[in-house]
């Protein structure tokens, strides 16, 4: 089994407003996904992490990564501030890869 875990992005202007300039200093380590990846790896699952919050890749690059890895399952991590961005990203990926089951978790 192949598992892709995605730390979803945040729309800095929607969430931070006039403070959006501090966005580059707000990078957070996705420890929840790291824990899940560790447990999955120990169970023999081929797992990859895409930290879209930190990497800010364009969607065509994300599509390329997903196409090359060909995961059996995509898991998204979301929190309240990035919920809408996470849903949007999941919908876009679902359109491009409709056969891959998706799950979402987070606080």
N, C-alpha and C positions, 0 to 999 in steps of 0.2 A: 504494500500500500504506500502511496505517496500523499503527503499532507503538506499543504501550503498554509502557513499562518501569516496573516497580514495585520500589521499595526496600522490602523486606518489614519488618514490625514485629518487635519483640523482646518477649517476655513478661518484663517486668522482675522480677517476683516469682520466677519459676522460675530465672532466670539470676543475679540479683543478691542474692536472699534478703534478709537484714537490711540490705543496702546499697541497697535499691531506691529510697530517698529521693534518691539522687544521679542517678537516671535523667534528670531534666530537664536536668542539666548535661552529659549524655553525647551530645548530638546530634552526629552525624558527617556530613560532606558525602559523598554517594554519588558519588565521582569515577569509579568504574568505569562506572556507568550513564551519567554525563555524557559520558564518552568514547564509549561505544556510541551514544548519542543523536547526538553530533556527527558520527560516521562515517555513521550512517543518514541524517541530514539532508543531508549532502553527496552521498549517493547518490540523493537525491530522495524519500526516504521521509518521510511525515508522522509525526512521532514526538512523543510526550508522555511526561512523567515524573510518576509519582505517588510521592512520598516518604512512604510510610506510616509509616516509622520516625519521621519528624519531625512529620507532620501528625496522626497518630492519628485518622483519620476513622472514623466508624461505618460498618459494612458497607453500610447502605442508601445512604449518600452515595457510596460507592465504586461500587455498582451503578449509580447515576445517572450518574456520570462515565463509566463504561464504556459504558452505553447511549447516551449522547449522542455520545461519540467514535466508537463502533463500530469498534474495532480489528480488524485481520485477524490479529494475533498479539499475545500477551501474554508478555513476558519478565519473570521474577522474579529478583531478586538475593538470595542468601542466604549467610550465613556459619554456622559451626558453632553459635554461641550462639542464632541465631534460626531454625535449620533447622525445628524443629517448628512454630513460629508461621507460617513461610513455607508449609509443606506444608498446614497448616490453612487459611490464607488462599486458597491456590491451589485447594483442594478446594471451598471455599465459592463461589468465583467460577466454577469449572468447572460446578457444579450450576446456577447461574443462567444461565450462557452456555456451554452444552455445545459449541457449534459453533466456538468460538474456540480454535485451537491454542495450547498453552502450552509454554514452555521455562523451564528454571531454570539459573542459573549462579551463580558466585561462587567464593570461595576454597574 
